[in-house]
Amino acid sequence: MTTVEKAAIERFMHGQVACWNNGDREGFMAHYREMAPERLDIGYAGRSDPNTGWFVIEEMWDKHNASFRLEVVETIVNGNEVAVHHRNCIKGTDAVIESIETYRFEPGRLSVVYFLKPPAQAIELEQFRGFAAA
């Protein structure tokens, strides 16, 4: 079985966060294009969503990049799979959306699943795909 090199996975995991936090849309998307030139699947645990991964990742950037800063709590790389705990910090507030994210890397393909925990503070959650009514 062909696998994706650990160095490439680590470069993606660190690079996507750095580009997100620096507002570098081109760099962010380049990381995804490099790892998933054939197929990108993105889903939210507990939901069925017919949209393509490219639609989801572009929408996520366009709707949320200006409002969120990512903090990496933990990243665990195990072969071609990664589990990560991110804090999605809403800028200008103390509100945080905790996420556990899983990534599965295959040559030319990437599958991502987000598990989201609503913040303790009251905020409008319908704006977030992962919380929107199914």
Secondary structure as GFF3:
##gff-version 3
##sequence-region A 1 134
A	DSSP	alpha_helix	6	21	.	.	.	ID=ss1
A	DSSP	alpha_helix	25	35	.	.	.	ID=ss2
A	DSSP	beta_strand	39	44	.	.	.	ID=ss3
A	DSSP	alpha_helix	53	64	.	.	.	ID=ss4
A	DSSP	beta_strand	68	78	.	.	.	ID=ss5
A	DSSP	beta_strand	81	90	.	.	.	ID=ss6
A	DSSP	beta_strand	96	106	.	.	.	ID=ss7
A	DSSP	beta_strand	109	117	.	.	.	ID=ss8
###
